[in-house]
């Protein structure tokens, strides 16, 4: 009995008890699993704060700061009511919410909607298959959340991300067009010149709004 007790108590590696030795082996296995390339990539993405020209990653500016900026430029309720929704939905697809808010400010004239697009269309998104610029060519989301979800999904079409729920018809047009180009859009500077918008300065205008948010 005493010999058996000594074997169990002092067995293992360098006098480590067997039970503790097994726990160490289990911990090492878990550590190896957690440090796999996929796990490391996911962890890095979750920690990453986006670069100034990046569409993906965590925001540079928090929700409260973005709200203050929106109020300072006289943004309407169509922007102010959607900011918290952007900060809830966009991170679900790894898209920076401050980038989408800046784009919405540009697209909607800070929520004043001077063009053909109408609330709650936050980014001038047209209906599937439409090529005109008449009011009936544009999507008309019924609620702020639907408008933000549509915007997030439309950016997901360009960045190669999955949509949230069932996407709008234009999602498939945008995804198909971007696949034909042969690359995903991960930088703000890629959005102009006929990708999202025809204006070659489109990306610079979004960047300027984002820079103003940080001042």
Residue, then its C-alpha position, 0 to 999 in steps of 0.5 A: x500500500x505504501x509503495x503504491x502510494x509513493x508511485x502515485x504521489x511521486x510518479x510522473x516527470x521530475x517528481x511531479x504527481x501524476x494528476x498534476x502532470x496530466x493537468x499540465x499536459x491538458x493545459x499544453x494541448x489547450x495552449x497549442x490549440x488556442x495558438x493555432x494560426x486561425x485562432x491567432x488571426x481571429x484574436x488579432x482581428x478582434x484587437x485591431x483598431x483600423x488604419x485610417x484608410x481601412x474599412x474593416x476593423x475596430x473604429x478609431x472614434x467611439x459612438x459618443x464622439x461621433x454623435x458630438x461631431x454629427x451634432x456639431x455639423x447640424x446633422x438631422x435625426x436621420x443620422x443621429x438616430x442611426x449612429x447607435x445602430x451602426x455601432x451595434x450592427x457593423x462590428x458584427x461583420x468586422x466593418x468599422x462603424x465610424x466609416x459607415x457613419x462618415x459615408x452616410x453623412x456624405x451620401x445624405x448631406x448630413x441627413x438632409x437628403x437633398x438628392x433623389x434618395x430618401x430616408x432611411x436609405x443611408x447611402x444612396x442604394x438603388x434597387x436591384x437592376x436599376x440604373x436610373x437616378x429617379x426617386x423610384x430607383x432607390x431603396x426606401x427602408x421603412x425603419x432606421x434599423x433596416x436602413x443601417x442593415x442595408x448599408x452594412x450589407x451593401x458594404x459587406x458585398x464589396x468587402x467579401x463579408x456575409x450579409x446580416x439576414x436576408x440582403x436587399x436585391x442590390x447586394x447581389x449586383x454589388x457582390x457580382x460586380x466586385x467578384x468580376x473585378x477580382x478583388x475585395x474593397x478593404x480601403x476607403x480610397x478604393x470606393x470611388x472611381x466607379x466602384x461604389x461611386x463614380x466620383x474619383x474623390x469619393x474616398x477622400x471626402x469620406x476620409x475628410x469627414x473622418x479626420x474632422x471627427x478626430x479633431 
